[in-house]
Structures are given as C-alpha cells and as structure tokens.
Amino acid sequence: MTAHPILVEALRGGIVESLHRGAVAVVDADGGVHTALGDIDRPIFPRSASKVLQALPLVESGAAEHYRLSDEELALACASHGGEPRHAAAAAAMLSKAGVDVWALECGTHWPYNDVALKALAAAGQAPSALNNNCSGKHAGFVCLGCLMAEHGAMGGDRRAFLRGYVAPEHPVMREVTAAVQATTGHDLAKATMGTDGCSIPTFAIPLRALALAFARIATGVGLRPGHAAAAARLRQAVARAPYMVAGSGRFDSRVMERLGERVFCKVGAEGVYCAALPTLGLGVALKMDDGNTARACEVAMAALIERLLPLADEEQPFVRGFSDAAIVNWNGIEVGRLRASAALRTGR
C-alpha cells in the first residue's frame, strides 16, 4: 500500500515528535470529488461514524413519529455518547415509549466514558447498565424500529420474541439498517467484507469515497429515495437542536455542532474514522487515520477540514483553530507541545 500523506503532526520542543498519516475524501452528492488525499478507494470499516445512516430506518419507517421520539432522543440515536445521566435517561425514555425496558438492548454494558458520570455512579454504589453504553441510543432506535415491526404483525406481535437477536445480520431489523447503509453509500454490501462492531452489530468495509458520498447525500437529500431524504433532514434537524446528546460534555462533536449549528453534522468512529455532512456546501467528508488514533489526531484533522471548507465568521475562526492547532498540556497544566494539521490537509493537496 502506498504511504498516505501526513495529516497531523505532534510537536514538542519546537520539533515534530510524531506523525499521523491518513486518507481523506470530500465528495459532492453527484459523486464529484472535491478533495482526495491518499487512497480513497481502499475499503475501511466506518464504525460509529455511520450511525446517522443506520438511524434512517427509524425515521423512514414511521417508528420515530409513532413513538413520539423527541429531538434529544433522535439525536441520541445518532450518538456515541459519554453515558452521562441525560444520555442514559433519554435511552430509557425511548425504550419506555416503545413499551420495553433495558432488557431489550443488546449493545452490552460498560462504565460511562464520561469520567464525572463514571465516578458519580461508582460513588452511589451503582453498577452501570446497557443504558450507559455509548451506543445505547442507536440500539434504542433499533429496538423502536423492531417494536413497530412487531406491532405490524412480525412474530405474531410478540415484541420480546421478535427483538431477540436483533444485532444479527439476518435479523429483519438489521437487514433494514444494512439496506439503508447500502442505499446511501451506493456500495454493494453483499460483496463487502463484514466484521462485527464493538456494539455487536455488523460493520462493513466501505471506501472513503462512498462514505463521503453518503454524507453528501445526508447533507442534501440528492440521490436518496424520498423516505431516506426526509429522514436525513429530520435527523440533522434533531442533532442541530440537541448536539449535546451526540457526544456529551466537552466532546468535539457536541461542541462543534453546538457552535456551528446546522452547517455541520460530524460524527466520530472508532479506529480513527470521522465523517461529516456540510449541508450549505452540499459536501460529504470521510477520513481515516492510519494509526487508528481517534483520541487526538482524528479531531485535529476534522477540524482542519471544517476550517478549510466552511466559511466561518470572524468569531468562529479561533474556535475551530483551537481544535486544528491544539495545545498539548501536561498534568501540571503546562503547555508542552502542539497538535497541528499538516500543510497537505490545510491546502487539500
């Protein structure tokens, strides 16, 4: 494989200490390539960056309307949240509206990613539940979709029986989700490599070019069937109204979308993947860091792309630059280095 360009540099003592390479695709809704850095046709697993694609059936099916899901709950269906109390409560509310409980979730259990929430839960002597899983909102959306299918006669209306094993590729719920990902990306998932995501649902290897196309379609509705286009618009609206639900306190996705509103929908995925829809520009963005560094390099890269592509007001520019050229601070609060986007990323060539 040809070496990908350097996207992010880590500096210490005024010199480059580490380099983070990767690939970037920026595409319009007709498939036209705006920016290509590295190999954008090599399939990668989008992981949680694709959650908005996976949430389309929840809205298109009528389940979101049927169960009267709020903006916060729809935003949570697209989220990789920190497991804070508002996140867990919203996931529980989604399940309650569909007439089920936490037993229905098959995403697994882990402690909240948010440190304050984790310590509060432990201090109260409580154990985490599946509601604290960062994917609980997405899975609550799957459960709502499955409950509507059961109401319409699947498995004789037995919700518990129908929902069992909904994470499996062949389950009717997951077939709907997979079909939505294929329809938006235009990539034949029957021929794609399939893996298993951290939350147990299938994840498919898809080229960055196709992922960026999907997000351009999410941004514009162009190339989507009417139901998916309407669902994409509704989900973007919900996220713009409740950006905290998509990530949480202090997290990049929530902070950026809170500040920039409907002009940006961005979503991180594990192993250094990031995707974004830029509705005012009609563009979709997909990037993958070679080293899988989601914690720091990935955010720098996405911030630099937003900074380069999106017209920003004077007061917005330093806010975004604070992410694309970020201080590295040690435990004593001393700035010891910087993370900065490379020249290639800033210029697109």
N, C-alpha and C positions, 0 to 999 in steps of 0.2 A: 504494500500500500504506500502510495506517495505521501511524504510527510505533509501534514496540514500546516497552514500558516499559524504563526504565533498570534493569539488573540488577546492574551492578558499577560502582563509582566508583574512580578513581585520584586520590589526594590528594598534594599536595606543598605545603610551606609552610603547611599548615593549610587550603588551599582545594582545590576539585575541579579537577584538571588535565585529566582525560579521563573520558569516559562510555562505557560499553559497554551497548548495548541488545540485547534478545533476547526469545525466547519460551520458555515452559515449560509442559509438560503433566505432570500427575500423575494417573494413572488406575488404577482397580482392575480386577480380572480379568474383571468383567462389563461393562466399558466405562464405568462411572460415573466422572465427572470429579471428582476431589478438589480440584485446583488448575488453573487456566488463566490464564496471563499471556501476553498477546499473541495472535497468530493461530496457534492450534494445528492448524488445518486446512490451512495452506499446505504443500504438499509440499517436503521438503528431502532432500538426499542424506545418509543416516546414516553413510556411510563406515565407518571401522573400529569405530564404536560398536556395530555389529550383528554382530560376529564370533561371539558366542555363538549367535546364531540360525543363522549359517552353519555352525556346528560340529555342529548337531543330527544331520544325516545320518551323520556319522562314528560316532556312538554308536548311533543307532537301527538302522543297517544291520548292526550286529554287527562292524564293522571294528575298532573300538577294543578289543573283547574278543578278537577273532580274533588281533590282533597284540599283545595283552597290553600295551596302552599304559598307562603309569603315570599317577599323579595329576599329576606335573610335565609330562608330555607332553600330557595332556588340557588342562591349564591353558594350555600354550603354544599349543594350537590356538585358543584364545580371545584370544590376546595381540597387543599392539603393543609388542614388547619392544625393549630397548636394544641388542641384538646383542652382549651380554656372553658370555663363554665358556660359561657354563651354558646360555644360550639356544641358542647355535649347536650345542652338543653334544647337547642334547635334540632339536632338529630333525633332526640327523644320525641319532640313535638311532631316531627314528620311521621315517625312510626305510629304515634298515637292517632294521628289523623287518618291513617290507613287501617286502624283497628288492630295493630300488632304491638309488640314490645321489643326490647333489646334482644330477646331470644332469636329474632328473625335475622339479625346481622351475622354475616359470615366473613367479615373482614379480619377477625382476630382481635386480640386485646393487647394493648401496650400502654405504658405510662404516658401522660401528656408530654408532648415535645416542649411545650412552654414550661420553663423552669419554675416560675411562680405558681402555676397551676399544679405542677407535679408536687412541689413542696407543701402546698395547701392541702392537697388530697392526702398525702402521707401524714401530715400533722394532725389531720382529722381522724386518722386511723382507718381510712377507707382504701379499698383496693380499686384500681382502675377497671373500667368495663369497656366493651366494644365501642361505647359512645365516645370514649377518649381517643380511639384510633383516629389517626389523621385522615383516613378515608371513610369515616363513618357517615358523612353527609352524602358522598357518592353512593355508598351502599344503601343508605336510607332511600335514596332516589330509586335505586334498582328495586328495592322492596315495594315502594309505592307503585311502580310500574307492574310488578308481579301481582300485587293485590288487586289492581284494576283488571288484569287478565283473569284472575280467579273470579272476580265479581261477574265477568262476562262469560263465565262457564268453564274456564280451564280447571281441570282436575275436579269437576263437579262442584266448584265453588269452595273447596277446602283450601284455605289460604296456607295453612301450615304445611300441608302435603305438597302444594304446588311450589312454595318457596324453597323447600328443601333442596339444597344443591344448586341454587341459582347461579353460583360462580362458575359452574362447569361450562365448557364451550358449547355443548349441545343443548343446554337448557334454553327454553323459549325466551327468557329474559335476556340471556347473554347473546342469543342469536340476533335479537333486535339491536343490542348495543354494537355488536360487531358489524352489522349491516350499516349502521349509521357512520361508523368509522370508515368503512369502505366507500360509502357514498360521498362523503366529504373529501376524502383524500384522493379518490379515483384510483386507488391501488388495490389490486386483486389479492385479497387476504387469503383466499383459498390456496394461493401459491406462495404465500409469505411464510417465513419462519415464525413459529409461535412459541412463546415462552409463557411463564407464569409470573404475574406481577407480585409485589410484596403483599398485596391485599387478597391474593388468591385468584383473581380473575385473569383471563387470557390477555397477553400483550403481544402485539405483532410487530415484526421488524419492517419499518416503513422508511423510504428515503426522505431526507430532509426536504427535497423539492416537493414531494407530495404532502408532507406535513405543513409546509409553508402555504401551499395551495389551499389546503383545508382551512387554515386560519384566515386566508384572504376571503374565502367563501363565507366563513363565520362573520367576517367584518362587513361583508356587502350583501350576502344572500345570493349573489350571482353564482350560477352553476348548481344551486341547490334546488331540490323539489320544494314546492310551496310550504309544506309542513315543516321541513327542516329549516327553511329560511325564516319562517315565523318563530320557530323555537329558538334559533340562534339569536334573533333580535331580542326576544324576551329574556333569555339568559344573560345577554350583555347588559340589558337594562337593569336586571336584578343585581348583577355584580357591581355596576356603577352606583347603585343606590345603597349597597351593603358590602363594600370592599373588605371590611374587617373580617367578614365571615370566610373569605377565600384563603386567608393565611393566619392573621391574628396580630397581636401586639408586637410592634417593632419590625414586622416582617416586610421584605421588599415588595411582594406583590400587593399587599394591602396598602402600604404607604404610597406606592407609585399610583395605584388606581384611585386612591382617595384624593391625591393631589391633581391628577390629570383627567379624572372623570372618564367619560365615555370615549375619549380619544384613544385610550389604551385598554386592551384586555390582555394581560400577561399571566402566564402560568408556568411554574417550575415543575420539573420532573426529576426523579432520581437519576443518578449517574450522569449528571452534567447536561441535562436537556432543558431547554427553555423554548417556549413558543409564545407568540403574541399576535393579536389582531389589531390593526391600526385602521379603524373604520373611515376616518376622514381622508386617508390616503388610499384606501382600497387595497392595502397590502397585508400579507401574512408573513410572519418571521418564524424561522425554526433554526435552532443552533444546538450543537453537541460538542462538549469539551472532551477531548480525547482521554484525559485522565479521570473523567467522571467527577470532577470537583464541582459539586453543587454548592458547597458551603460558601465559597468566596469568588472564584474565577467566573462562575456562571452568571452571577448577578452583575458583575462588572461588565461582562460582555453584553448582556441585555440592556443595561443602562446606556452603554455607548451607542448601541443601535437606535434606541429611542431618541437619544440626544442628536444623533446624526440625521435621522429620518423625519422626526416630528418637529414642526415649527413650534418653538417654545417662547412664551412670554419672558421678558427680562427677569422677572422674579422667579420664574420656573427653572431657568438655566442653572443657577448654582445648586438648586435642589437635586437635579438629575446628575450634575457633575460630581456631586458628593458621593454618588454611587459608582460612577465610571472612573473616578480618580480618588480612591478612598484611603484614608489613613489606616495603618496597622498600629494598634495600640497594645502595649503590654499590660500585665496585671497591675502595674503601678500607675496606669493611666498615661504613660509616656509614649509619644509617637515614635515608633522605631522603624517605620518603613511605609511604603505605599503600595497599593494595588492599582494598576492603571491599564486602561485599554491600549492596545498596540496601535501603531500608525496604520497598519493594514485594516484594522477594524474601524477606525475612525474615518478612513477615506473610502473604504469599500473595495480596495484593490491592493 
